[in-house]
Amino acid sequence: MIVTFQRARTEEQRELRRQAILDMASTMLDEMPVAAVTLNELSRRVGLAKPNVLRYFESREAVLLELLDRFLREWLTDLAGDLAGGVDDAAPMAERATAVAEILSRSLSERAVLCELFGAQGSVLEHNVSVEVVARYKRASLDRLTTMTTLLQKHLPELADNAALFSLQTMVLAGALSAYSSPPPSLDAAYRAEPELARFHLELRDALKLSLTATLLGVLPRR
């Protein structure tokens, strides 16, 4: 789908234009990996010349960083409800930890694009952006980290100060493990041809659950 626009003359119209660019980039990420999203194709699909897109976002990485923050906010909103409905706060600590790990792994594995963006953040998305853009993103990230930390402490108060570190590790793990859960076509063909090689393939949900459970039980106090 290609969108065409008239010239944006008011601040409201400019904001609508920004959101339209973000929405189109989000649609592209449903169709292709992060590496395949280019500013040229985004410009074509959104119906703007590339220089006009650059009036709103200084680079494709700036677009993707803002999308990452949008997806992270949406995930944390859903996560709050998932944890409230799935964790029995009266249960023993180990049982609550296992439930939290299960919920985190399930909800993240259902958001493949978010996990892929986590994985690309340090190596790709935080490059080719200005100090202003990356600092604004990092400030927003601190707010999201605080939100997640508070959610975890509500259901696992025993985490105490480790809740912030565990929150950050969860995002890093989701990004790292997602790279192994979606092999490229050549590797997928190799797995089919030699099933023994498929030991290197990880299902994102299972790998996350194992890693997050082990991490949680490792940082929680032992009685």
PyMOL commands that set and color helices and strands:
alter all, ss='L'
color gray80, all
select helices_A, chain A and resi 11-31+34-36+39-46+50-53+60-86+93-109+112-125+131-155+157-159+162-181+185-193+195-200+204-219
alter helices_A, ss='H'
color red, helices_A
deselect
rebuild
show_as cartoon
